[in-house]
Amino acid sequence: MIKQASEKPDCKAVVNWSHIRLLHNTSETPDEKEMDYFEGLVKALDKKEIWNHVDLAETTWYRLNDQESKEISIIDKWGKVDPLSSFSKIVKNMGAVKRSSVYVKMADREMAEQIKKGM
């Protein structure tokens, strides 16, 4: 079974340490300036025809029934339903995670790093 799997391209890449590598990622809650830099970097890679993969991780800090878009609701004594963030400044300010990452092939990493340094 291992021999069969090792013939697959993705498996070969992992075994040979030639899999894609992280070039850059933003903070968990990037501001506009940080996202502008990230998008500029991806455009620069595309312009130089360097293969890249962008991963957008958008989640809340908690999950409710595996539905990331739902927020925990609070029901008051009168039956009114409001989101937890309307009651808690801490929850409201935590916000969602919106980390963006860009990966490149190992063979292109050095050139990609040079592009990143030049930005």
N, CA, C and O atoms as a GROMACS GRO file, in nm:
protein
  476
    1MET      N    1   0.082  -0.119   0.000
    1MET     CA    2   0.000   0.000   0.000
    1MET      C    3   0.087   0.127   0.000
    1MET      O    4   0.057   0.222  -0.072
    2ILE      N    5   0.194   0.128   0.079
    2ILE     CA    6   0.282   0.244   0.082
    2ILE      C    7   0.350   0.261  -0.053
    2ILE      O    8   0.366   0.374  -0.100
    3LYS      N    9   0.390   0.151  -0.115
    3LYS     CA   10   0.455   0.160  -0.245
    3LYS      C   11   0.360   0.219  -0.349
    3LYS      O   12   0.401   0.301  -0.431
    4GLN      N   13   0.232   0.178  -0.345
    4GLN     CA   14   0.134   0.233  -0.439
    4GLN      C   15   0.114   0.382  -0.414
    4GLN      O   16   0.107   0.461  -0.509
    5ALA      N   17   0.105   0.420  -0.289
    5ALA     CA   18   0.085   0.562  -0.256
    5ALA      C   19   0.206   0.645  -0.295
    5ALA      O   20   0.193   0.760  -0.337
    6SER      N   21   0.325   0.588  -0.280
    6SER     CA   22   0.446   0.664  -0.309
    6SER      C   23   0.464   0.696  -0.456
    6SER      O   24   0.550   0.776  -0.492
    7GLU      N   25   0.384   0.634  -0.541
    7GLU     CA   26   0.390   0.664  -0.685
    7GLU      C   27   0.304   0.785  -0.722
    7GLU      O   28   0.317   0.838  -0.832
    8LYS      N   29   0.218   0.829  -0.632
    8LYS     CA   30   0.132   0.943  -0.660
    8LYS      C   31   0.214   1.072  -0.646
    8LYS      O   32   0.298   1.082  -0.556
    9PRO      N   33   0.191   1.170  -0.733
    9PRO     CA   34   0.270   1.294  -0.731
    9PRO      C   35   0.269   1.367  -0.597
    9PRO      O   36   0.373   1.416  -0.552
   10ASP      N   37   0.154   1.376  -0.533
   10ASP     CA   38   0.148   1.447  -0.405
   10ASP      C   39   0.229   1.375  -0.297
   10ASP      O   40   0.296   1.438  -0.216
   11CYS      N   41   0.221   1.243  -0.298
   11CYS     CA   42   0.296   1.164  -0.200
   11CYS      C   43   0.446   1.179  -0.226
   11CYS      O   44   0.524   1.194  -0.132
   12LYS      N   45   0.486   1.174  -0.352
   12LYS     CA   46   0.627   1.191  -0.387
   12LYS      C   47   0.678   1.326  -0.339
   12LYS      O   48   0.790   1.337  -0.288
   13ALA      N   49   0.597   1.429  -0.355
   13ALA     CA   50   0.638   1.564  -0.314
   13ALA      C   51   0.665   1.569  -0.164
   13ALA      O   52   0.762   1.630  -0.120
   14VAL      N   53   0.580   1.506  -0.085
   14VAL     CA   54   0.597   1.506   0.061
   14VAL      C   55   0.720   1.424   0.099
   14VAL      O   56   0.802   1.468   0.179
   15VAL      N   57   0.731   1.304   0.042
   15VAL     CA   58   0.844   1.216   0.074
   15VAL      C   59   0.977   1.281   0.036
   15VAL      O   60   1.075   1.267   0.109
   16ASN      N   61   0.980   1.351  -0.076
   16ASN     CA   62   1.104   1.414  -0.124
   16ASN      C   63   1.123   1.556  -0.072
   16ASN      O   64   1.217   1.625  -0.112
   17TRP      N   65   1.037   1.601   0.016
   17TRP     CA   66   1.041   1.736   0.072
   17TRP      C   67   1.035   1.844  -0.036
   17TRP      O   68   1.098   1.949  -0.023
   18SER      N   69   0.960   1.818  -0.141
   18SER     CA   70   0.948   1.917  -0.248
   18SER      C   71   0.806   1.973  -0.257
   18SER      O   72   0.767   2.028  -0.360
   19HIS      N   73   0.731   1.959  -0.149
   19HIS     CA   74   0.594   2.010  -0.146
   19HIS      C   75   0.593   2.163  -0.141
   19HIS      O   76   0.697   2.226  -0.121
   20ILE      N   77   0.476   2.221  -0.160
   20ILE     CA   78   0.467   2.367  -0.159
   20ILE      C   79   0.500   2.421  -0.020
   20ILE      O   80   0.478   2.355   0.081
   21ARG      N   81   0.553   2.544  -0.020
   21ARG     CA   82   0.598   2.605   0.106
   21ARG      C   83   0.533   2.741   0.126
   21ARG      O   84   0.502   2.812   0.030
   22LEU      N   85   0.514   2.774   0.250
   22LEU     CA   86   0.457   2.904   0.285
   22LEU      C   87   0.556   3.014   0.247
   22LEU      O   88   0.673   3.009   0.284
   23LEU      N   89   0.508   3.112   0.173
   23LEU     CA   90   0.588   3.229   0.141
   23LEU      C   91   0.554   3.344   0.236
   23LEU      O   92   0.643   3.412   0.287
   24HIS      N   93   0.426   3.365   0.258
   24HIS     CA   94   0.384   3.478   0.341
   24HIS      C   95   0.243   3.454   0.392
   24HIS      O   96   0.160   3.394   0.324
   25ASN      N   97   0.217   3.500   0.513
   25ASN     CA   98   0.080   3.502   0.561
   25ASN      C   99   0.055   3.629   0.640
   25ASN      O  100   0.147   3.691   0.693
   26THR      N  101  -0.071   3.666   0.646
   26THR     CA  102  -0.111   3.785   0.720
   26THR      C  103  -0.135   3.748   0.865
   26THR      O  104  -0.130   3.631   0.903
   27SER      N  105  -0.162   3.849   0.944
   27SER     CA  106  -0.204   3.822   1.082
   27SER      C  107  -0.346   3.764   1.078
   27SER      O  108  -0.407   3.757   0.971
   28GLU      N  109  -0.396   3.722   1.191
   28GLU     CA  110  -0.530   3.664   1.195
   28GLU      C  111  -0.639   3.764   1.162
   28GLU      O  112  -0.744   3.727   1.109
   29THR      N  113  -0.616   3.889   1.193
   29THR     CA  114  -0.713   3.994   1.163
   29THR      C  115  -0.641   4.108   1.092
   29THR      O  116  -0.615   4.212   1.152
   30PRO      N  117  -0.609   4.090   0.964
   30PRO     CA  118  -0.530   4.190   0.892
   30PRO      C  119  -0.609   4.319   0.867
   30PRO      O  120  -0.730   4.318   0.847
   31ASP      N  121  -0.535   4.430   0.870
   31ASP     CA  122  -0.597   4.558   0.836
   31ASP      C  123  -0.585   4.579   0.684
   31ASP      O  124  -0.529   4.495   0.613
   32GLU      N  125  -0.636   4.690   0.638
   32GLU     CA  126  -0.638   4.717   0.493
   32GLU      C  127  -0.498   4.724   0.435
   32GLU      O  128  -0.474   4.675   0.324
   33LYS      N  129  -0.406   4.785   0.507
   33LYS     CA  130  -0.267   4.798   0.459
   33LYS      C  131  -0.203   4.659   0.442
   33LYS      O  132  -0.136   4.633   0.342
   34GLU      N  133  -0.224   4.575   0.538
   34GLU     CA  134  -0.168   4.440   0.533
   34GLU      C  135  -0.227   4.360   0.417
   34GLU      O  136  -0.156   4.286   0.349
   35MET      N  137  -0.358   4.374   0.394
   35MET     CA  138  -0.422   4.303   0.283
   35MET      C  139  -0.376   4.359   0.148
   35MET      O  140  -0.362   4.283   0.052
   36ASP      N  141  -0.354   4.490   0.139
   36ASP     CA  142  -0.302   4.549   0.016
   36ASP      C  143  -0.165   4.492  -0.018
   36ASP      O  144  -0.137   4.461  -0.134
   37TYR      N  145  -0.079   4.478   0.084
   37TYR     CA  146   0.053   4.418   0.064
   37TYR      C  147   0.040   4.275   0.015
   37TYR      O  148   0.106   4.234  -0.081
   38PHE      N  149  -0.046   4.198   0.082
   38PHE     CA  150  -0.066   4.058   0.045
   38PHE      C  151  -0.114   4.044  -0.099
   38PHE      O  152  -0.060   3.965  -0.176
   39GLU      N  153  -0.215   4.122  -0.135
   39GLU     CA  154  -0.269   4.116  -0.272
   39GLU      C  155  -0.165   4.160  -0.374
   39GLU      O  156  -0.159   4.104  -0.483
   40GLY      N  157  -0.084   4.260  -0.340
   40GLY     CA  158   0.024   4.305  -0.428
   40GLY      C  159   0.128   4.196  -0.449
   40GLY      O  160   0.179   4.179  -0.560
   41LEU      N  161   0.159   4.123  -0.343
   41LEU     CA  162   0.255   4.013  -0.352
   41LEU      C  163   0.204   3.904  -0.446
   41LEU      O  164   0.279   3.854  -0.530
   42VAL      N  165   0.079   3.868  -0.431
   42VAL     CA  166   0.019   3.764  -0.516
   42VAL      C  167   0.019   3.810  -0.663
   42VAL      O  168   0.049   3.732  -0.752
   43LYS      N  169  -0.015   3.935  -0.687
   43LYS     CA  170  -0.014   3.989  -0.824
   43LYS      C  171   0.127   3.988  -0.882
   43LYS      O  172   0.146   3.957  -0.999
   44ALA      N  173   0.227   4.022  -0.799
   44ALA     CA  174   0.366   4.020  -0.845
   44ALA      C  175   0.411   3.878  -0.881
   44ALA      O  176   0.482   3.858  -0.980
   45LEU      N  177   0.369   3.780  -0.802
   45LEU     CA  178   0.401   3.640  -0.832
   45LEU      C  179   0.335   3.599  -0.964
   45LEU      O  180   0.397   3.534  -1.048
   46ASP      N  181   0.208   3.638  -0.979
   46ASP     CA  182   0.137   3.605  -1.103
   46ASP      C  183   0.204   3.670  -1.224
   46ASP      O  184   0.216   3.607  -1.329
   47LYS      N  185   0.247   3.794  -1.209
   47LYS     CA  186   0.311   3.866  -1.319
   47LYS      C  187   0.439   3.797  -1.364
   47LYS      O  188   0.471   3.793  -1.483
   48LYS      N  189   0.513   3.742  -1.268
   48LYS     CA  190   0.637   3.668  -1.298
   48LYS      C  191   0.610   3.522  -1.332
   48LYS      O  192   0.702   3.442  -1.351
   49GLU      N  193   0.481   3.488  -1.340
   49GLU     CA  194   0.436   3.352  -1.373
   49GLU      C  195   0.489   3.248  -1.276
   49GLU      O  196   0.529   3.138  -1.316
   50ILE      N  197   0.490   3.283  -1.149
   50ILE     CA  198   0.528   3.189  -1.043
   50ILE      C  199   0.400   3.127  -0.989
   50ILE      O  200   0.312   3.197  -0.939
   51TRP      N  201   0.392   2.995  -1.000
   51TRP     CA  202   0.274   2.924  -0.950
   51TRP      C  203   0.260   2.954  -0.802
   51TRP      O  204   0.358   2.953  -0.728
   52ASN      N  205   0.136   2.980  -0.758
   52ASN     CA  206   0.112   3.004  -0.617
   52ASN      C  207  -0.028   2.956  -0.579
   52ASN      O  208  -0.118   2.945  -0.663
   53HIS      N  209  -0.042   2.928  -0.454
   53HIS     CA  210  -0.171   2.886  -0.400
   53HIS      C  211  -0.206   2.978  -0.284
   53HIS      O  212  -0.128   2.992  -0.190
   54VAL      N  213  -0.323   3.040  -0.290
   54VAL     CA  214  -0.369   3.129  -0.184
   54VAL      C  215  -0.470   3.054  -0.099
   54VAL      O  216  -0.564   2.994  -0.151
   55ASP      N  217  -0.448   3.057   0.031
   55ASP     CA  218  -0.538   2.992   0.126
   55ASP      C  219  -0.599   3.101   0.212
   55ASP      O  220  -0.528   3.176   0.279
   56LEU      N  221  -0.732   3.109   0.210
   56LEU     CA  222  -0.802   3.208   0.289
   56LEU      C  223  -0.872   3.137   0.405
   56LEU      O  224  -0.968   3.063   0.385
   57ALA      N  225  -0.823   3.160   0.525
   57ALA     CA  226  -0.881   3.098   0.644
   57ALA      C  227  -0.973   3.198   0.709
   57ALA      O  228  -0.928   3.292   0.774
   58GLU      N  229  -1.102   3.176   0.693
   58GLU     CA  230  -1.200   3.267   0.751
   58GLU      C  231  -1.290   3.188   0.844
   58GLU      O  232  -1.377   3.113   0.800
   59THR      N  233  -1.269   3.207   0.973
   59THR     CA  234  -1.352   3.138   1.072
   59THR      C  235  -1.378   3.231   1.190
   59THR      O  236  -1.308   3.330   1.209
   60THR      N  237  -1.477   3.197   1.268
   60THR     CA  238  -1.497   3.267   1.393
   60THR      C  239  -1.414   3.195   1.498
   60THR      O  240  -1.367   3.084   1.474
   61TRP      N  241  -1.396   3.254   1.611
   61TRP     CA  242  -1.314   3.194   1.715
   61TRP      C  243  -1.384   3.078   1.783
   61TRP      O  244  -1.325   3.008   1.865
   62TYR      N  245  -1.510   3.058   1.749
   62TYR     CA  246  -1.584   2.943   1.800
   62TYR      C  247  -1.671   2.890   1.686
   62TYR      O  248  -1.694   2.958   1.587
   63ARG      N  249  -1.717   2.768   1.702
   63ARG     CA  250  -1.807   2.709   1.602
   63ARG      C  251  -1.936   2.671   1.670
   63ARG      O  252  -1.938   2.628   1.785
   64LEU      N  253  -2.043   2.689   1.598
   64LEU     CA  254  -2.174   2.653   1.649
   64LEU      C  255  -2.236   2.556   1.551
   64LEU      O  256  -2.278   2.594   1.441
   65ASN      N  257  -2.243   2.430   1.590
   65ASN     CA  258  -2.298   2.326   1.502
   65ASN      C  259  -2.230   2.324   1.365
   65ASN      O  260  -2.297   2.306   1.263
   66ASP      N  261  -2.098   2.342   1.363
   66ASP     CA  262  -2.018   2.342   1.240
   66ASP      C  263  -2.064   2.446   1.138
   66ASP      O  264  -2.036   2.431   1.020
   67GLN      N  265  -2.132   2.548   1.181
   67GLN     CA  266  -2.175   2.656   1.093
   67GLN      C  267  -2.104   2.782   1.136
   67GLN      O  268  -2.144   2.848   1.233
   68GLU      N  269  -1.997   2.816   1.064
   68GLU     CA  270  -1.913   2.928   1.103
   68GLU      C  271  -1.986   3.061   1.102
   68GLU      O  272  -1.949   3.153   1.175
   69SER      N  273  -2.089   3.073   1.021
   69SER     CA  274  -2.155   3.202   1.009
   69SER      C  275  -2.252   3.230   1.124
   69SER      O  276  -2.295   3.343   1.142
   70LYS      N  277  -2.285   3.128   1.200
   70LYS     CA  278  -2.379   3.149   1.310
   70LYS      C  279  -2.304   3.196   1.435
   70LYS      O  280  -2.193   3.152   1.463
   71GLU      N  281  -2.367   3.284   1.506
   71GLU     CA  282  -2.311   3.336   1.629
   71GLU      C  283  -2.394   3.283   1.746
   71GLU      O  284  -2.512   3.252   1.730
   72ILE      N  285  -2.332   3.272   1.861
   72ILE     CA  286  -2.405   3.228   1.979
   72ILE      C  287  -2.511   3.332   2.012
   72ILE      O  288  -2.483   3.452   2.017
   73SER      N  289  -2.631   3.286   2.033
   73SER     CA  290  -2.743   3.376   2.064
   73SER      C  291  -2.779   3.367   2.212
   73SER      O  292  -2.766   3.263   2.275
   74ILE      N  293  -2.824   3.479   2.264
   74ILE     CA  294  -2.869   3.488   2.402
   74ILE      C  295  -3.019   3.522   2.400
   74ILE      O  296  -3.061   3.614   2.329
   75ILE      N  297  -3.097   3.449   2.477
   75ILE     CA  298  -3.241   3.475   2.487
   75ILE      C  299  -3.266   3.538   2.623
   75ILE      O  300  -3.237   3.479   2.727
   76ASP      N  301  -3.321   3.661   2.621
   76ASP     CA  302  -3.348   3.727   2.748
   76ASP      C  303  -3.478   3.676   2.809
   76ASP      O  304  -3.545   3.591   2.750
   77LYS      N  305  -3.512   3.726   2.927
   77LYS     CA  306  -3.629   3.675   2.998
   77LYS      C  307  -3.760   3.707   2.926
   77LYS      O  308  -3.863   3.648   2.960
   78TRP      N  309  -3.759   3.798   2.829
   78TRP     CA  310  -3.879   3.830   2.752
   78TRP      C  311  -3.885   3.753   2.620
   78TRP      O  312  -3.978   3.770   2.542
   79GLY      N  313  -3.784   3.667   2.596
   79GLY     CA  314  -3.782   3.586   2.475
   79GLY      C  315  -3.714   3.652   2.356
   79GLY      O  316  -3.714   3.596   2.246
   80LYS      N  317  -3.657   3.770   2.376
   80LYS     CA  318  -3.586   3.839   2.268
   80LYS      C  319  -3.450   3.772   2.248
   80LYS      O  320  -3.379   3.742   2.344
   81VAL      N  321  -3.415   3.749   2.121
   81VAL     CA  322  -3.289   3.682   2.087
   81VAL      C  323  -3.192   3.785   2.030
   81VAL      O  324  -3.223   3.857   1.935
   82ASP      N  325  -3.073   3.792   2.090
   82ASP     CA  326  -2.967   3.881   2.043
   82ASP      C  327  -2.835   3.805   2.039
   82ASP      O  328  -2.816   3.710   2.116
   83PRO      N  329  -2.744   3.846   1.951
   83PRO     CA  330  -2.613   3.779   1.947
   83PRO      C  331  -2.532   3.810   2.073
   83PRO      O  332  -2.544   3.918   2.131
   84LEU      N  333  -2.450   3.715   2.114
   84LEU     CA  334  -2.365   3.731   2.232
   84LEU      C  335  -2.278   3.856   2.219
   84LEU      O  336  -2.251   3.923   2.319
   85SER      N  337  -2.233   3.887   2.099
   85SER     CA  338  -2.145   4.003   2.080
   85SER      C  339  -2.213   4.135   2.117
   85SER      O  340  -2.145   4.233   2.146
   86SER      N  341  -2.345   4.139   2.117
   86SER     CA  342  -2.414   4.262   2.156
   86SER      C  343  -2.412   4.281   2.307
   86SER      O  344  -2.440   4.391   2.356
   87PHE      N  345  -2.381   4.176   2.382
   87PHE     CA  346  -2.374   4.185   2.528
   87PHE      C  347  -2.230   4.192   2.579
   87PHE      O  348  -2.206   4.241   2.690
   88SER      N  349  -2.136   4.145   2.500
   88SER     CA  350  -1.998   4.134   2.547
   88SER      C  351  -1.903   4.209   2.455
   88SER      O  352  -1.890   4.178   2.337
   89LYS      N  353  -1.836   4.310   2.511
   89LYS     CA  354  -1.738   4.386   2.433
   89LYS      C  355  -1.620   4.297   2.394
   89LYS      O  356  -1.564   4.313   2.286
   90ILE      N  357  -1.583   4.206   2.481
   90ILE     CA  358  -1.472   4.115   2.451
   90ILE      C  359  -1.505   4.031   2.328
   90ILE      O  360  -1.424   4.021   2.236
   91VAL      N  361  -1.622   3.971   2.327
   91VAL     CA  362  -1.663   3.889   2.213
   91VAL      C  363  -1.673   3.974   2.087
   91VAL      O  364  -1.628   3.932   1.980
   92LYS      N  365  -1.730   4.091   2.099
   92LYS     CA  366  -1.747   4.180   1.984
   92LYS      C  367  -1.612   4.217   1.923
   92LYS      O  368  -1.598   4.221   1.800
   93ASN      N  369  -1.513   4.246   2.007
   93ASN     CA  370  -1.382   4.290   1.959
   93ASN      C  371  -1.294   4.176   1.910
   93ASN      O  372  -1.194   4.200   1.841
   94MET      N  373  -1.328   4.053   1.944
   94MET     CA  374  -1.247   3.941   1.899
   94MET      C  375  -1.259   3.923   1.749
   94MET      O  376  -1.161   3.893   1.681
   95GLY      N  377  -1.378   3.939   1.697
   95GLY     CA  378  -1.398   3.929   1.554
   95GLY      C  379  -1.365   3.793   1.496
   95GLY      O  380  -1.335   3.698   1.568
   96ALA      N  381  -1.370   3.787   1.365
   96ALA     CA  382  -1.342   3.662   1.294
   96ALA      C  383  -1.196   3.657   1.252
   96ALA      O  384  -1.131   3.759   1.232
   97VAL      N  385  -1.146   3.536   1.240
   97VAL     CA  386  -1.011   3.514   1.188
   97VAL      C  387  -1.019   3.522   1.036
   97VAL      O  388  -1.102   3.455   0.974
   98LYS      N  389  -0.933   3.604   0.976
   98LYS     CA  390  -0.932   3.619   0.831
   98LYS      C  391  -0.788   3.615   0.780
   98LYS      O  392  -0.747   3.701   0.703
   99ARG      N  393  -0.714   3.515   0.823
   99ARG     CA  394  -0.574   3.501   0.783
   99ARG      C  395  -0.566   3.455   0.638
   99ARG      O  396  -0.639   3.366   0.596
  100SER      N  397  -0.477   3.518   0.564
  100SER     CA  398  -0.452   3.481   0.424
  100SER      C  399  -0.308   3.434   0.413
  100SER      O  400  -0.217   3.494   0.470
  101SER      N  401  -0.287   3.325   0.339
  101SER     CA  402  -0.153   3.270   0.321
  101SER      C  403  -0.130   3.242   0.173
  101SER      O  404  -0.223   3.206   0.101
  102VAL      N  405  -0.005   3.259   0.129
  102VAL     CA  406   0.029   3.225  -0.008
  102VAL      C  407   0.146   3.126  -0.005
  102VAL      O  408   0.245   3.146   0.066
  103TYR      N  409   0.132   3.021  -0.083
  103TYR     CA  410   0.232   2.914  -0.091
  103TYR      C  411   0.290   2.909  -0.232
  103TYR      O  412   0.221   2.942  -0.329
  104VAL      N  413   0.416   2.868  -0.243
  104VAL     CA  414   0.481   2.853  -0.373
  104VAL      C  415   0.550   2.717  -0.379
  104VAL      O  416   0.574   2.653  -0.276
  105LYS      N  417   0.581   2.675  -0.500
  105LYS     CA  418   0.655   2.550  -0.518
  105LYS      C  419   0.797   2.568  -0.468
  105LYS      O  420   0.852   2.678  -0.474
  106MET      N  421   0.855   2.462  -0.418
  106MET     CA  422   0.991   2.467  -0.365
  106MET      C  423   1.089   2.520  -0.469
  106MET      O  424   1.180   2.596  -0.436
  107ALA      N  425   1.072   2.480  -0.593
  107ALA     CA  426   1.163   2.521  -0.700
  107ALA      C  427   1.156   2.672  -0.726
  107ALA      O  428   1.252   2.730  -0.777
  108ASP      N  429   1.044   2.734  -0.692
  108ASP     CA  430   1.025   2.878  -0.717
  108ASP      C  431   1.046   2.963  -0.592
  108ASP      O  432   1.033   3.086  -0.597
  109ARG      N  433   1.076   2.900  -0.483
  109ARG     CA  434   1.079   2.973  -0.356
  109ARG      C  435   1.183   3.085  -0.352
  109ARG      O  436   1.154   3.194  -0.304
  110GLU      N  437   1.301   3.059  -0.402
  110GLU     CA  438   1.406   3.162  -0.398
  110GLU      C  439   1.365   3.286  -0.477
  110GLU      O  440   1.381   3.398  -0.430
  111MET      N  441   1.312   3.265  -0.597
  111MET     CA  442   1.267   3.379  -0.678
  111MET      C  443   1.150   3.450  -0.610
  111MET      O  444   1.142   3.573  -0.612
  112ALA      N  445   1.060   3.374  -0.551
  112ALA     CA  446   0.946   3.432  -0.481
  112ALA      C  447   0.991   3.516  -0.362
  112ALA      O  448   0.936   3.622  -0.336
  113GLU      N  449   1.092   3.468  -0.290
  113GLU     CA  450   1.146   3.543  -0.177
  113GLU      C  451   1.207   3.675  -0.224
  113GLU      O  452   1.194   3.778  -0.157
  114GLN      N  453   1.274   3.673  -0.340
  114GLN     CA  454   1.331   3.796  -0.395
  114GLN      C  455   1.222   3.897  -0.430
  114GLN      O  456   1.236   4.017  -0.405
  115ILE      N  457   1.113   3.847  -0.488
  115ILE     CA  458   1.000   3.934  -0.519
  115ILE      C  459   0.943   3.994  -0.391
  115ILE      O  460   0.911   4.113  -0.386
  116LYS      N  461   0.931   3.912  -0.288
  116LYS     CA  462   0.877   3.959  -0.160
  116LYS      C  463   0.967   4.066  -0.100
  116LYS      O  464   0.918   4.167  -0.049
  117LYS      N  465   1.098   4.045  -0.105
  117LYS     CA  466   1.193   4.143  -0.049
  117LYS      C  467   1.187   4.275  -0.124
  117LYS      O  468   1.211   4.381  -0.066
  118GLY      N  469   1.155   4.270  -0.254
  118GLY     CA  470   1.151   4.391  -0.336
  118GLY      C  471   1.025   4.472  -0.321
  118GLY      O  472   1.013   4.578  -0.382
  119MET      N  473   0.932   4.425  -0.243
  119MET     CA  474   0.803   4.497  -0.229
  119MET      C  475   0.808   4.599  -0.118
  119MET      O  476   0.709   4.667  -0.093
   0.00000   0.00000   0.00000
